[in-house]
Every structure is written in C-alpha cells, then in structure tokens.
C-alpha cells in the first residue's frame, strides 16, 4: 500500500490498482493540487469541516475521473456533492479487492463552535483493508472505547478539546497497537492548533510503536 500525505488529514492511498483519496480539504489547497489528486477512483470524507471536505475540489474530481464519493448524511446535507453515497458507522464499503469499514469517531467541541455553527454531529473514520494491510484513518476524534485493529494508524494528536491530544492519543494508539503510526492533522494555520512535535515524538516513543512524521506530498510504501 502506497500512502501520500497532504495537508491536515488528506491521504492518497494506492493499492490493488485503485487510488483512494481521504479527506481532501481546503488548507494549503490551490488548483495545482488537482494535478496530484488525479485518476481518483474513490473519495472518503469523514465530516463536513472544510479542512476535510473541499466540496468544489471533490466535485471537480468526480466530474473529471468519474470518482465515487462516500460520506455521512451531515456532509451531504451541508454540501452540494455530486451523487454521494451516504454511509454510517458499522457499514462495510465493498470496493472489489478492497473493503472499507466505516468506524466510530467522536469530534470534540469548543464553545466557539456555537457562534460558528461548527459543531459536528455526525463523524466517521475509515479502515481501508486491501487484504494485506489495514489502514485506519480515525478522523478528528477524541478518545472512545473501541476494539479496532490495523497495521497503519493515521490519527491526530492536536488536542485543544477537538481531537486526541498527545498523551491520550498515545494511549489510544497503544491500545490499537499498529505496526506504524502516521500522525496527521498538523498543518492548521493557527499554530496553537498543532501539536508540539518534540513532545509528540517523546510520547509515541514510550509506546514502542514505530512511527513516521511525513512531510507534505511525501509518499511511503508499506508492505
């Protein structure tokens, strides 16, 4: 499985001859990004926040590549996505040789969301299983009891009441016990929204789990 990281939680997965784009958002976006996000077969969107769901870009990809988009009803109700397939926690998306499990995710809340109407009521993660590796993209989530298992764990460590923080995030990861952790959601334009990288590295290293902090547009292959 090849994984390319983009801003925030956006990942491009390449496996079994398919290209799956997860959470293409608006942070760091300009139209040149569509040259990277090309030949897309499937798009998975976790929730409606614009840093995870750039509807204009997604619709461009759908029209250009005939891509299929899977997301929640709340996203559909708050966007004009073309022919979306609505999914919910517990669903299994059958993509031929690839199966995608729709997981629970609990987005945190800040009081400022009252004014901005940014509270998230429907949020999901995705476990992409190609029969050889399982990649779990958690979405923006706080801690919750689960028994999910994966080889590749892509998760935020931001905290600030919105997502898992560094300490509780490390606990969350240790319980899942993947082969590797790929921290994501670390390019917010407001610096206080991003984790302290030194503290993050220290805490993950305590778990004994391998990890990699990827650069933007960096690609790795995990076999």
Secondary structure as the mmCIF struct_conf table of DSSP 4:
data_model
#
loop_
_struct_conf.conf_type_id
_struct_conf.id
_struct_conf.beg_label_comp_id
_struct_conf.beg_label_asym_id
_struct_conf.beg_label_seq_id
_struct_conf.end_label_comp_id
_struct_conf.end_label_asym_id
_struct_conf.end_label_seq_id
STRN STRN1 UNK A 2 UNK A 5
BEND BEND1 UNK A 7 UNK A 7
TURN_TY1_P TURN_TY1_P1 UNK A 8 UNK A 9
STRN STRN2 UNK A 11 UNK A 15
TURN_TY1_P TURN_TY1_P2 UNK A 16 UNK A 17
STRN STRN3 UNK A 18 UNK A 22
BEND BEND2 UNK A 26 UNK A 26
TURN_TY1_P TURN_TY1_P3 UNK A 27 UNK A 28
HELX_RH_3T_P HELX_RH_3T_P1 UNK A 31 UNK A 35
TURN_TY1_P TURN_TY1_P4 UNK A 36 UNK A 36
BEND BEND3 UNK A 37 UNK A 37
BEND BEND4 UNK A 39 UNK A 39
STRN STRN4 UNK A 42 UNK A 44
BEND BEND5 UNK A 48 UNK A 48
TURN_TY1_P TURN_TY1_P5 UNK A 50 UNK A 52
HELX_RH_AL_P HELX_RH_AL_P1 UNK A 55 UNK A 65
STRN STRN5 UNK A 68 UNK A 71
HELX_RH_AL_P HELX_RH_AL_P2 UNK A 73 UNK A 77
TURN_TY1_P TURN_TY1_P6 UNK A 78 UNK A 78
BEND BEND6 UNK A 79 UNK A 79
BEND BEND7 UNK A 82 UNK A 83
HELX_LH_PP_P HELX_LH_PP_P1 UNK A 84 UNK A 84
STRN STRN6 UNK A 85 UNK A 86
TURN_TY1_P TURN_TY1_P7 UNK A 89 UNK A 90
STRN STRN7 UNK A 92 UNK A 95
TURN_TY1_P TURN_TY1_P8 UNK A 96 UNK A 97
STRN STRN8 UNK A 98 UNK A 104
TURN_TY1_P TURN_TY1_P9 UNK A 111 UNK A 111
HELX_RH_AL_P HELX_RH_AL_P3 UNK A 112 UNK A 116
TURN_TY1_P TURN_TY1_P10 UNK A 117 UNK A 117
BEND BEND8 UNK A 121 UNK A 121
STRN STRN9 UNK A 124 UNK A 129
BEND BEND9 UNK A 131 UNK A 132
STRN STRN10 UNK A 134 UNK A 137
BEND BEND10 UNK A 140 UNK A 140
BEND BEND11 UNK A 151 UNK A 151
STRN STRN11 UNK A 152 UNK A 156
TURN_TY1_P TURN_TY1_P11 UNK A 160 UNK A 162
BEND BEND12 UNK A 163 UNK A 163
HELX_RH_AL_P HELX_RH_AL_P4 UNK A 166 UNK A 176
BEND BEND13 UNK A 179 UNK A 179
STRN STRN12 UNK A 180 UNK A 184
BEND BEND14 UNK A 189 UNK A 190
HELX_RH_3T_P HELX_RH_3T_P2 UNK A 191 UNK A 193
BEND BEND15 UNK A 194 UNK A 194
HELX_RH_AL_P HELX_RH_AL_P5 UNK A 197 UNK A 207
TURN_TY1_P TURN_TY1_P12 UNK A 208 UNK A 208
STRN STRN13 UNK A 210 UNK A 211
HELX_LH_PP_P HELX_LH_PP_P2 UNK A 214 UNK A 215
TURN_TY1_P TURN_TY1_P13 UNK A 216 UNK A 217
STRN STRN14 UNK A 219 UNK A 221
#
